[in-house]
Amino acid sequence: MTDEGEDPWLPIGAAARLVGVGPDTLRRWADGGKVQSYQTAGGHRRFLRSSLEAMTSAPRRLRYATGQLTDASTTIIGDVHRRMQRTGYAGLPWQSRLGSEQREDFRRWGQRTFNLVIEYVAAGKRSERELLLDEAEKMGALYGREASAAGLTLAEAIEAFLFYRSPVIEGILAHLRRRAAEVAQVTAAVREANAAIDQVLTALVSSYGGKRARR
C-alpha cells in the first residue's frame, strides 16, 4: 500500500490536517471547484495534495494594512497563554475539575478558535472571511459540547471561553499599533474581532448539552 505521505490523493482527515480547516469546509471547497478531488466507489472523498498545497501557499489579500497579522497569530496566542499563566490561569474553579488531558484539549481548541478569529480579521476576500468565521463557529460549538460532557456548567464554559477574549483583542490591538495602522482601521478591526467572537460564543451556548463530538 502506498504510504500516505507519498500518495498524491489524501483522504479527508489528512487533507483537513494539511490545510488546517474542517471536513465540511473541504467539502465546500471541492464542490465549488477550489480544490481538486474525486469520490471513491465507496463514496469517500480524496483530495489532490498539490491542489491543497497551492491553496495554502497562495498569497492572501490582507486588510487594515496589517501585513503580517496572520503570520503573527501564533505569537499573539502564545502571549495570551503566558499572560493567563501569570494571572492565575490554573487557579480558576473550572480548571480544577478538568483532567490534564482535558485542559490540554480546551487549550488547543481555544487556540485554534482564536487563530481563526485573527485570520478572519485580516482576510481580504469575503468568501475567505465567511469560511473562516464558519470554521470558528464550528469550533465554538465543539467547545460547548465538550464542556458539557466534561461536567462544566454553562456559566463555567462561557467563563472558560471568555478568558481568552480580552488578551486576544489586546494582542490584535498591540500588533496593529506596532504596524502604525490608522485609528479608524484599528477601531474597525477590533469591532470585527469582537463581533466574530460574539458569534462563536453564540454557537457555544447553542451547542451546550448537545451530542458530544466523536473522537
BAFI-3210 file (N, C-alpha, C; in Angstrom, 3 decimals, decimal comma, padded with zeros to 6 digits):
// residues 215
n [1|2|3|4|5|6|7|8|9|10|11|12|13|14|15|16|17|18|19|20|21|22|23|24|25|26|27|28|29|30|31|32|33|34|35|36|37|38|39|40|41|42|43|44|45|46|47|48|49|50|51|52|53|54|55|56|57|58|59|60|61|62|63|64|65|66|67|68|69|70|71|72|73|74|75|76|77|78|79|80|81|82|83|84|85|86|87|88|89|90|91|92|93|94|95|96|97|98|99|100|101|102|103|104|105|106|107|108|109|110|111|112|113|114|115|116|117|118|119|120|121|122|123|124|125|126|127|128|129|130|131|132|133|134|135|136|137|138|139|140|141|142|143|144|145|146|147|148|149|150|151|152|153|154|155|156|157|158|159|160|161|162|163|164|165|166|167|168|169|170|171|172|173|174|175|176|177|178|179|180|181|182|183|184|185|186|187|188|189|190|191|192|193|194|195|196|197|198|199|200|201|202|203|204|205|206|207|208|209|210|211|212|213|214|215]
n.u [000,850|000,513|002,364|000,863|002,132|003,327|001,368|-000,440|-003,116|-005,232|-007,067|-010,017|-009,563|-006,735|-006,315|-007,679|-006,113|-003,771|-004,350|-005,540|-008,302|-011,800|-013,554|-016,082|-015,653|-013,705|-015,219|-016,999|-015,198|-014,332|-016,759|-017,182|-015,178|-012,698|-010,594|-008,994|-010,627|-011,947|-014,445|-014,407|-015,388|-016,753|-017,832|-016,178|-014,294|-011,423|-008,582|-006,518|-003,186|-001,294|-002,981|-004,169|-001,889|-001,131|-003,204|-002,845|-000,398|-000,785|-000,671|-002,197|-004,785|-004,728|-006,294|-006,610|-003,993|-002,387|-000,546|001,365|-000,335|-001,745|000,445|001,525|-000,182|000,306|002,238|000,787|-001,237|000,418|001,466|-000,896|-001,461|000,724|000,251|-002,090|-001,163|000,416|-001,468|-003,013|-004,245|-004,364|-005,720|-008,445|-011,847|-013,172|-011,014|-009,882|-011,513|-011,053|-009,258|-005,743|-005,424|-007,874|-007,687|-005,619|-006,851|-008,890|-007,301|-006,046|-008,279|-009,223|-007,041|-007,024|-009,554|-009,383|-007,237|-008,469|-010,256|-008,464|-007,342|-009,643|-010,168|-008,040|-008,257|-008,803|-010,617|-014,063|-015,280|-013,371|-013,333|-015,903|-015,698|-013,737|-014,982|-017,169|-015,855|-014,732|-017,060|-017,911|-015,896|-016,497|-018,957|-018,126|-016,586|-018,604|-020,144|-018,230|-017,491|-019,836|-019,986|-017,745|-018,555|-018,722|-020,533|-022,863|-022,312|-019,664|-018,440|-018,753|-017,260|-014,716|-014,280|-014,413|-012,189|-010,135|-010,742|-010,244|-007,316|-006,700|-007,911|-006,449|-003,946|-004,251|-004,777|-002,384|-000,600|-001,508|-001,076|001,689|002,196|001,584|-001,021|-003,902|-006,103|-008,847|-008,775|-007,784|-009,867|-011,992|-011,030|-010,866|-013,561|-014,681|-013,413|-014,460|-017,181|-017,079|-016,183|-018,397|-020,275|-019,158|-019,330|-022,095|-022,610|-021,360|-022,977|-025,414|-024,861|-024,292|-024,662|-025,457|-025,019|-022,058|-018,924|-017,518|-014,612]
n.v [-001,194|002,245|004,700|007,208|009,648|009,809|009,539|011,147|011,701|012,518|011,286|012,649|013,364|013,579|015,551|017,702|018,160|018,988|021,511|022,838|023,223|022,380|019,267|019,826|022,328|021,667|020,026|021,914|023,537|021,709|021,176|023,686|023,868|024,767|023,201|020,238|017,155|013,812|011,201|008,050|004,664|003,838|006,141|007,901|010,873|012,055|014,107|016,181|016,447|018,391|020,406|021,294|022,202|024,279|026,052|026,740|028,002|030,169|033,711|035,891|038,296|040,981|042,984|046,314|047,166|045,392|043,463|041,400|040,220|037,726|036,020|036,552|035,409|033,062|033,936|035,887|034,298|032,676|034,595|035,254|032,864|032,784|035,094|034,310|032,243|033,704|035,241|033,624|031,488|028,693|028,565|028,899|027,968|026,147|024,991|023,236|021,027|019,683|017,148|016,647|016,011|016,879|019,629|020,290|019,742|021,722|023,998|023,736|023,815|026,382|027,887|027,281|028,271|031,066|031,714|031,436|033,580|035,734|035,374|035,785|038,521|039,656|038,702|039,369|038,667|038,251|035,720|034,085|035,091|034,398|031,598|031,259|032,350|030,652|028,282|028,959|029,246|026,597|025,490|026,772|025,570|022,934|023,333|024,012|021,601|019,768|020,933|020,654|017,845|017,369|018,098|020,739|023,640|025,694|028,379|028,203|027,186|029,335|031,237|030,058|030,229|033,026|033,825|033,969|036,139|039,062|039,189|038,337|040,307|042,493|041,689|041,755|044,476|045,643|044,672|045,854|048,520|048,575|048,246|050,672|051,262|053,112|054,988|054,623|052,204|050,461|050,612|049,531|046,932|045,819|046,001|044,210|041,850|041,490|041,169|038,798|037,023|037,124|035,770|033,244|032,609|032,511|030,221|028,373|028,467|027,626|025,002|023,752|021,014|019,421|016,660|014,885|015,441|013,083|011,113]
n.w [000,000|-000,756|000,939|002,999|003,089|000,624|-001,222|-003,735|-003,498|-000,921|001,932|003,535|006,234|006,504|004,600|005,733|008,017|006,758|005,609|007,688|008,176|008,693|007,847|006,638|005,496|003,613|001,934|000,869|-000,493|-002,422|-003,765|-004,800|-006,624|-005,807|-004,925|-006,186|-006,394|-005,912|-005,793|-004,241|-005,116|-002,930|-001,989|-000,645|-000,185|-001,924|-001,943|-003,925|-003,190|-004,129|-005,037|-002,678|-001,327|-003,003|-002,550|000,158|000,062|-001,507|-002,140|000,215|000,303|002,362|004,943|006,434|006,359|007,701|007,053|008,368|010,205|010,283|010,132|012,570|014,344|015,823|017,601|018,992|020,213|021,758|023,503|024,802|026,197|027,963|029,469|030,729|032,337|034,095|035,386|036,964|035,637|036,079|038,452|038,380|039,149|037,346|036,073|037,923|037,892|035,622|033,949|033,158|030,447|029,423|029,988|028,252|025,817|025,801|025,833|023,342|021,598|022,146|021,265|018,503|017,772|018,291|016,691|014,217|014,377|014,353|011,804|010,333|010,773|009,387|006,774|003,304|001,289|000,786|000,577|001,729|004,312|005,171|005,217|007,191|009,459|009,662|010,241|012,707|014,229|014,243|015,795|018,176|018,731|019,115|021,402|023,254|023,378|024,314|026,739|028,195|028,274|029,818|032,276|033,045|034,039|032,164|032,623|033,515|031,231|029,486|030,896|030,737|027,994|027,557|028,901|027,157|025,596|026,131|026,293|023,656|022,028|022,948|022,066|019,249|018,955|019,927|018,034|015,647|016,256|016,433|013,795|012,866|012,044|010,937|013,103|012,587|011,225|013,170|015,037|013,520|013,024|015,607|016,345|014,505|015,265|017,851|017,189|015,726|017,703|019,382|017,787|017,717|020,406|020,697|019,191|020,845|023,177|022,088|021,408|023,759|025,896|023,856|021,523|022,056|020,451|018,183|018,723]
ca.u [000,000|001,290|002,392|000,037|002,988|003,728|000,167|-000,881|-004,533|-005,366|-008,415|-010,479|-008,939|-005,371|-006,407|-008,085|-004,936|-002,788|-004,698|-005,996|-009,732|-012,628|-014,034|-017,190|-015,067|-013,066|-016,271|-017,493|-014,151|-014,367|-017,991|-017,044|-014,078|-011,500|-009,542|-009,284|-010,981|-012,839|-015,058|-014,158|-016,594|-017,473|-018,363|-015,237|-013,596|-009,966|-008,183|-005,193|-002,266|-000,693|-004,024|-004,284|-000,667|-001,170|-004,148|-002,289|000,772|-001,159|-000,654|-003,505|-005,023|-004,994|-006,913|-006,132|-002,538|-001,794|000,614|001,782|-001,195|-001,981|001,712|001,806|-001,241|000,884|002,889|-000,276|-001,848|001,421|001,481|-002,134|-001,321|001,679|-000,430|-003,026|-000,409|000,894|-002,580|-003,798|-004,982|-004,578|-006,430|-009,879|-012,600|-013,451|-009,774|-009,589|-012,371|-010,641|-008,015|-004,669|-005,711|-008,990|-007,182|-004,854|-007,826|-009,526|-006,292|-005,855|-009,488|-009,234|-006,008|-007,481|-010,700|-008,986|-006,443|-009,424|-010,757|-007,394|-007,280|-010,870|-009,991|-007,053|-008,541|-009,318|-011,683|-015,302|-015,505|-012,439|-013,792|-017,067|-015,229|-013,022|-015,952|-017,939|-014,998|-014,620|-018,322|-017,909|-015,034|-017,268|-019,950|-017,375|-016,226|-019,796|-020,499|-017,214|-017,564|-020,971|-019,608|-016,716|-019,184|-018,739|-021,816|-022,829|-021,622|-018,231|-017,995|-018,648|-016,125|-013,505|-014,119|-014,164|-010,875|-009,256|-011,190|-009,524|-005,921|-006,614|-008,201|-005,288|-002,860|-004,533|-004,638|-000,967|000,076|-001,888|-000,413|003,092|002,229|001,202|-002,313|-004,681|-007,043|-010,098|-008,530|-007,683|-011,217|-012,786|-010,517|-011,272|-015,012|-014,967|-012,964|-015,457|-018,408|-016,830|-016,143|-019,790|-020,936|-018,608|-019,906|-023,481|-022,553|-021,015|-024,168|-026,445|-024,482|-024,064|-025,592|-025,741|-024,302|-020,606|-018,201|-016,851|-013,149]
ca.v [000,000|003,475|005,488|008,416|010,800|009,837|009,468|012,485|011,861|012,381|011,188|013,948|013,688|014,034|016,818|018,735|018,481|019,676|022,918|023,443|023,543|021,220|018,492|020,498|023,381|020,997|019,592|023,099|023,920|020,756|021,406|024,959|023,795|025,444|022,188|019,059|015,993|012,839|010,284|006,633|003,868|003,745|007,449|008,676|011,910|012,098|015,459|016,238|017,120|019,585|021,421|021,833|022,947|025,526|026,950|027,239|028,844|031,319|034,992|036,294|039,729|041,336|044,290|047,164|047,340|044,610|042,760|040,150|039,867|036,288|035,376|036,797|034,844|032,112|034,725|036,505|033,259|032,292|035,658|035,111|031,742|033,159|036,035|033,549|031,536|034,670|035,859|032,651|030,633|027,355|028,627|029,097|026,792|025,165|024,299|022,175|019,874|019,066|016,398|017,280|015,836|017,763|021,007|020,454|019,799|023,029|024,983|023,590|024,299|027,832|028,433|027,165|029,163|032,465|031,866|031,652|034,952|036,624|035,242|036,402|039,975|040,085|038,217|040,398|038,183|037,968|034,273|033,526|035,517|033,588|030,263|031,319|032,561|029,422|027,312|029,390|028,910|025,152|025,257|027,201|024,528|021,824|023,775|023,909|020,195|019,109|021,496|020,000|016,455|017,359|018,407|022,161|024,310|026,616|029,590|027,917|027,055|030,703|031,863|029,493|030,789|034,467|034,066|034,273|037,266|040,327|039,103|038,243|041,640|043,328|041,281|042,311|045,928|045,976|044,382|046,880|049,767|048,455|048,386|052,062|051,331|054,294|054,802|054,075|050,805|049,735|050,542|048,605|045,580|045,357|045,815|042,982|040,726|041,313|040,648|037,397|036,273|037,013|034,719|031,966|032,378|032,096|028,813|027,601|028,380|026,855|023,585|023,208|019,935|018,619|015,398|015,037|015,165|011,791|011,168]
ca.w [000,000|-000,842|002,167|002,885|002,853|-000,778|-002,046|-004,144|-003,158|000,522|002,498|004,034|007,514|006,256|003,868|006,698|008,835|005,937|005,388|008,936|008,194|008,966|006,703|005,944|004,660|002,471|001,001|000,157|-001,443|-003,534|-004,516|-005,502|-007,571|-005,300|-004,850|-006,985|-005,589|-006,553|-004,840|-004,489|-005,357|-001,675|-001,639|000,164|-000,936|-001,965|-002,332|-004,533|-002,279|-004,733|-005,108|-001,331|-001,018|-003,773|-001,889|001,412|-000,184|-002,338|-001,421|000,728|000,331|003,750|005,161|007,518|006,245|008,786|006,521|008,982|011,334|010,319|010,459|013,987|015,183|016,769|018,647|019,792|021,039|022,746|024,515|025,569|027,123|029,012|030,356|031,533|033,363|035,090|036,113|037,710|034,706|036,630|039,711|038,204|039,617|036,307|035,733|038,887|037,634|034,367|033,959|032,380|029,017|029,094|029,959|027,019|024,731|025,816|025,421|021,897|020,919|022,275|020,381|017,123|017,575|018,231|015,476|013,129|014,516|013,898|010,355|009,821|010,788|008,395|005,420|002,417|000,428|001,523|000,617|002,703|005,634|005,514|005,556|008,461|010,533|009,780|010,923|014,102|014,883|014,470|016,947|019,339|019,001|019,694|022,745|024,082|023,588|025,130|028,087|028,835|028,516|030,862|033,549|033,349|033,860|031,031|033,066|033,542|029,838|028,962|031,581|030,166|026,651|027,628|029,475|026,032|024,785|026,318|025,842|022,197|021,494|023,268|021,185|017,919|019,064|020,050|016,767|014,678|016,621|016,035|012,338|012,581|011,369|011,274|014,211|012,053|010,893|014,436|015,593|012,713|013,222|016,942|016,305|013,776|016,092|018,909|016,585|015,381|018,961|019,832|017,024|018,181|021,729|020,472|018,768|022,043|024,036|021,390|021,331|025,096|026,236|022,676|021,342|022,129|019,213|018,137|018,706]
c.u [000,882|001,218|001,653|000,877|003,400|002,523|-000,280|-002,339|-004,720|-006,815|-008,754|-009,820|-007,538|-005,373|-006,766|-006,905|-003,914|-003,080|-005,278|-007,435|-010,510|-013,094|-015,159|-016,674|-014,415|-014,108|-016,816|-016,465|-014,185|-015,600|-017,918|-015,886|-012,794|-010,315|-009,971|-009,556|-011,776|-013,427|-014,771|-015,488|-017,427|-018,011|-017,447|-014,487|-012,081|-009,572|-006,748|-004,261|-001,718|-001,696|-004,204|-003,074|-000,620|-002,094|-003,537|-001,106|000,457|-001,130|-002,071|-003,609|-005,467|-005,543|-006,225|-004,625|-001,814|-000,581|000,852|000,890|-001,425|-000,700|002,021|000,808|-000,693|001,547|001,856|-000,892|-000,865|001,519|000,253|-001,981|-000,367|001,057|-001,397|-002,317|000,025|-000,246|-003,500|-004,667|-005,352|-005,432|-007,925|-010,641|-012,817|-012,203|-009,542|-010,411|-012,033|-009,344|-006,984|-004,914|-006,851|-008,536|-006,405|-005,782|-008,463|-008,545|-006,114|-007,058|-009,562|-008,231|-006,465|-008,613|-010,253|-007,976|-007,346|-009,996|-009,722|-007,285|-008,494|-010,715|-009,080|-007,420|-009,218|-010,494|-012,911|-015,537|-014,601|-012,875|-014,991|-016,655|-014,550|-013,991|-016,793|-017,146|-014,855|-015,894|-018,423|-017,020|-015,744|-018,296|-019,288|-017,030|-017,418|-020,170|-019,519|-017,204|-018,698|-020,621|-018,585|-017,280|-019,152|-020,161|-021,712|-022,089|-020,111|-017,668|-017,806|-017,449|-014,802|-013,221|-013,722|-012,809|-009,866|-009,528|-010,338|-008,067|-005,775|-006,877|-007,018|-004,105|-003,024|-004,284|-003,173|-000,235|-000,246|-001,198|001,064|003,248|001,792|-000,081|-003,065|-005,706|-008,342|-009,946|-008,456|-009,072|-012,068|-012,344|-010,958|-012,775|-015,362|-014,537|-013,974|-016,750|-018,254|-016,828|-017,556|-020,518|-020,449|-019,205|-021,363|-023,541|-022,239|-022,258|-025,232|-026,146|-024,323|-025,129|-025,956|-024,890|-022,810|-019,959|-017,520|-015,354|-012,629]
c.v [001,238|004,228|006,793|009,636|010,931|009,866|010,876|012,757|011,546|012,153|012,477|014,330|014,244|015,373|017,962|019,145|019,280|021,165|023,607|023,909|022,261|020,513|019,170|021,598|022,776|020,551|020,768|023,565|023,014|020,980|022,698|024,995|024,467|024,487|020,983|017,867|015,015|011,960|008,848|005,917|003,748|005,080|008,308|009,673|011,725|013,449|015,454|017,076|018,421|020,722|022,089|022,690|024,272|026,532|027,554|028,162|030,077|032,610|035,375|037,814|040,101|042,746|045,041|047,384|046,544|043,825|041,412|039,726|038,368|035,536|035,497|036,115|033,866|032,843|035,356|035,478|032,787|033,309|035,563|034,013|032,101|034,155|035,298|032,816|032,490|035,217|034,836|031,746|029,287|027,376|028,822|027,818|025,734|024,392|023,096|020,913|019,169|018,299|017,071|017,159|016,746|019,219|021,277|020,547|021,194|024,124|024,947|024,120|025,823|028,479|028,407|028,150|030,605|032,736|032,151|033,066|035,942|036,582|035,898|037,918|040,419|039,729|039,285|039,967|037,816|036,471|033,608|033,870|034,668|032,181|030,241|031,487|031,312|028,367|027,662|029,060|027,415|024,797|025,678|026,158|023,297|022,121|023,601|022,468|019,509|019,651|020,848|018,567|016,345|017,709|019,856|022,701|025,236|027,895|029,382|027,782|028,429|031,414|031,371|030,085|032,263|034,802|034,409|035,653|038,529|040,248|039,029|039,607|042,569|042,985|041,822|043,817|046,337|045,746|045,444|048,208|049,725|048,609|049,786|052,152|052,578|053,970|054,164|052,589|049,955|049,538|049,514|047,163|045,021|045,113|044,499|041,751|040,442|040,710|039,168|036,533|036,095|035,890|033,342|031,613|031,932|030,630|027,913|027,381|027,483|025,357|022,947|022,165|019,065|017,377|015,656|014,682|013,802|011,977|010,533]
c.w [000,000|000,457|001,961|002,566|001,399|-001,713|-002,430|-003,795|-001,678|000,935|003,227|005,364|007,343|005,520|004,801|007,573|008,039|005,812|006,621|008,938|008,445|007,704|005,928|005,023|003,432|001,445|000,195|-000,871|-002,673|-004,402|-005,324|-006,485|-007,109|-005,178|-005,681|-006,078|-006,451|-005,459|-005,234|-004,726|-004,087|-001,188|-000,781|-000,717|-000,841|-002,563|-002,851|-003,668|-002,867|-004,835|-003,750|-000,977|-001,766|-003,107|-000,628|001,188|-001,027|-001,523|-000,996|000,708|001,741|003,860|006,284|007,496|007,323|008,319|007,156|010,152|011,415|010,645|011,941|014,908|016,211|017,922|019,564|020,736|022,108|023,866|025,417|026,622|028,269|029,990|031,279|032,669|034,470|035,939|036,775|036,854|035,350|037,896|039,591|038,561|038,549|035,900|036,634|038,632|036,330|034,565|033,077|030,884|028,581|029,029|028,687|025,814|024,651|025,396|023,909|021,125|020,981|021,341|018,938|016,831|017,405|017,117|014,280|013,176|013,997|012,372|009,699|009,741|009,654|006,959|004,569|001,561|001,254|001,654|001,651|004,127|006,090|005,933|006,923|009,633|010,748|010,541|012,400|014,869|015,158|015,661|018,230|019,738|019,625|021,149|023,695|024,387|024,534|026,557|028,862|029,204|029,644|032,234|033,950|033,203|032,651|031,403|033,066|032,131|029,211|029,587|030,992|028,787|026,709|028,230|028,391|025,434|024,931|025,887|024,325|021,554|021,748|022,369|019,777|017,924|019,110|018,731|015,722|014,983|016,241|014,536|011,899|011,759|011,813|012,354|013,719|011,719|012,155|015,038|014,850|012,943|014,564|016,988|015,606|014,566|017,192|018,356|016,238|016,640|019,511|019,089|017,441|019,543|021,624|020,050|019,947|022,907|023,390|021,410|022,692|025,435|025,054|022,616|021,312|020,814|019,285|018,051|017,444]
res [m|t|d|e|g|e|d|p|w|l|p|i|g|a|a|a|r|l|v|g|v|g|p|d|t|l|r|r|w|a|d|g|g|k|v|q|s|y|q|t|a|g|g|h|r|r|f|l|r|s|s|l|e|a|m|t|s|a|p|r|r|l|r|y|a|t|g|q|l|t|d|a|s|t|t|i|i|g|d|v|h|r|r|m|q|r|t|g|y|a|g|l|p|w|q|s|r|l|g|s|e|q|r|e|d|f|r|r|w|g|q|r|t|f|n|l|v|i|e|y|v|a|a|g|k|r|s|e|r|e|l|l|l|d|e|a|e|k|m|g|a|l|y|g|r|e|a|s|a|a|g|l|t|l|a|e|a|i|e|a|f|l|f|y|r|s|p|v|i|e|g|i|l|a|h|l|r|r|r|a|a|e|v|a|q|v|t|a|a|v|r|e|a|n|a|a|i|d|q|v|l|t|a|l|v|s|s|y|g|g|k|r|a|r|r]
***
